[in-house]
Amino acid sequence: MHAIVIGAGVIGVCSAWYLREAGFEVTVIDRRPTPAQETSFGNAGVIAPGYVTPWAAPGMPAKILRTLFASASPVVFRPSADPAMWRWIARWLGETRLSRYRVNKLRMQRLAFYSRTCLHELRDRLGIDYEQSRGYLQLFRTERDLAMAQPALALLRENGVAHQLLDAAACRTIEPGLAAGTPLAGGLHLPEDESGNCPMFTRRLRQHAEAAGVRFLMETTVQRIEVQTDGRITVQLRPAEPAQGTEPHALTAERVAVCAGVDSAALLRPLGLRVPLYPVKGYSATVFVRDPLQAPLAALMDESYKVAITRMGNRLRLAGTAELGSRKLDLRPAALHTLLKVGRDWFPGAGNYNEATLWAGARPMLPDGPPLIGPTRIAGLYLNLGHGSTGWAMACGSGQLLAAQMAHANGQGPGPQIDMEGLTPARYGLGPA
Ligand SMILES: Cc1cc2nc3c(=O)[nH]c(=O)nc-3n(C[C@H](O)[C@H](O)[C@H](O)COP(=O)(O)OP(=O)(O)OC[C@H]3O[C@@H](n4cnc5c(N)ncnc54)[C@H](O)[C@@H]3O)c2cc1C
């Protein structure tokens, strides 16, 4: 059976891999020349299942209001006239109640822990190297920041997540490159968490997928999805310019999976499927490591500025800021200034921050947090989207779960290995009747 995957970000490529493994004939379509060129490109690379959390959290609305118009804040709201934004905010506000937060967080963590197992299994089986590192150290600059982490600590204990609260000296033993002069009240170490280069993983998995028979149709934009009278689904295509004349203008398959990140909503709307997906913009800065002794060994998070610092081979990446209200991926100087300040504060001698490569990306965010993985009410049309801030951490599991559902619907395989409660399109009334 033929399955088309729209989108070659980390979610689409993982989906394609597992669909092929499940026996489907797979074609991946993406408008970019290579996979992982959009949101999957410049992310922080952190995989911390115990820390996966919805953006809709209690206290978050007040925090956003306080930082309204403050350009250096880790959370920035830029009100615009976009009705989709206001509809999204109305739903998001409802999800910030403690009871909803708990439900959403548990759903996300169920997926993230499963996904980490899938990633390890895939990594070991295929021998993929993606500049992975082990351990995640959260840094608290002040006693107040440390005190604010107490509820998170309680949750880690409740969920049995391995963690250790450290004083400043112990933090510096784990990360000897940390600058001595920057005030540090303490840290939280999560030894089982990790980080890795998401686009490198995605491109390597693409090679394995291609070798296994997956076809990649790159530099090709999906313009429309159409349901045929025989139940099959056609995607109307626009090849790159200048066209060679040999590219297909449409492809038809029995199954289509939409994994198009933030642009998925626009593709689905003409079919009557309204997915409340909204972009939450973030930034990253990547610097070549000049002196490895002064650079981080693994992943860290500056909890005061909410900036992640990750080591990716011979580079150091700083990533953060959540900006709601702008669909443009322009580089905002104040946000980048904060990232570079955090880098200079903690690892001043690691590299030349003036030569950082700067990037902005849009997190595909649903109001409540967990993604949507599974069948829609249109027969044969599946979704794997809305992974927000933690798509890399959830990618392998999401791909595996999509493939398991599709195969099971064909009478093959046992179905998903985890409970899909709250993780399918049915959550928004988009699933099969
Ligand atoms: C600053 C920042 C830091 C982050 N840090 C982390 C982190 O530490 N850990 C973590 O787990 N996650 C992190 N994330 C989130 C993570 O990057 C995303 O959740 C993930 O990349 C989403 O993947 P995706 O495949 O859904 O989307 P994308 O990577 O955007 O892929 C979608 C693909 O669809 C293609 N496409 C779209 N429309 C069409 C069309 N019409 N026709 C053809 N192709 C189309 C695009 O070209 C693109 O390749 C971060 C995000 C940001 C912005």
The ligand as a Gaussian input file, in Angstrom:
#p B3LYP/6-31G(d) Opt

LIG

0 1
 C       14.333000      27.727000      19.295000
 C       13.799000      26.329000      19.323000
 C       14.365000      25.392000      20.192000
 C       13.876000      24.099000      20.242000
 N       14.477000      23.194000      21.069000
 C       14.030000      21.919000      21.116000
 C       14.659000      20.952000      21.955000
 O       15.634000      21.249000      22.635000
 N       14.154000      19.697000      22.003000
 C       13.053000      19.332000      21.262000
 O       12.613000      18.196000      21.372000
 N       12.448000      20.220000      20.419000
 C       12.900000      21.490000      20.338000
 N       12.285000      22.408000      19.521000
 C       11.063000      21.993000      18.796000
 C       11.367000      21.149000      17.556000
 O       12.371000      21.774000      16.798000
 C       10.077000      21.004000      16.720000
 O        9.035000      20.476000      17.541000
 C       10.269000      20.026000      15.556000
 O       11.379000      20.384000      14.796000
 C        9.035000      19.999000      14.660000
 O        9.330000      19.131000      13.594000
 P        8.366000      18.998000      12.351000
 O        8.937000      17.916000      11.490000
 O        6.955000      18.873000      12.813000
 O        8.437000      20.424000      11.625000
 P        9.505000      20.974000      10.570000
 O       10.869000      20.629000      10.959000
 O        9.186000      22.412000      10.365000
 O        9.175000      20.165000       9.270000
 C        8.053000      20.420000       8.455000
 C        8.476000      20.191000       7.019000
 O        7.331000      20.320000       6.182000
 C        7.709000      20.965000       4.996000
 N        6.504000      21.561000       4.414000
 C        5.608000      22.378000       5.034000
 N        4.596000      22.685000       4.185000
 C        4.873000      22.028000       3.027000
 C        4.205000      21.968000       1.765000
 N        3.040000      22.604000       1.552000
 N        4.777000      21.241000       0.788000
 C        5.957000      20.588000       0.986000
 N        6.632000      20.631000       2.146000
 C        6.076000      21.325000       3.157000
 C        8.747000      21.985000       5.443000
 O        9.597000      22.356000       4.373000
 C        9.481000      21.231000       6.539000
 O       10.633000      20.563000       6.054000
 C       12.768000      23.720000      19.420000
 C       12.208000      24.638000      18.542000
 C       12.718000      25.933000      18.484000
 C       12.121000      26.906000      17.522000

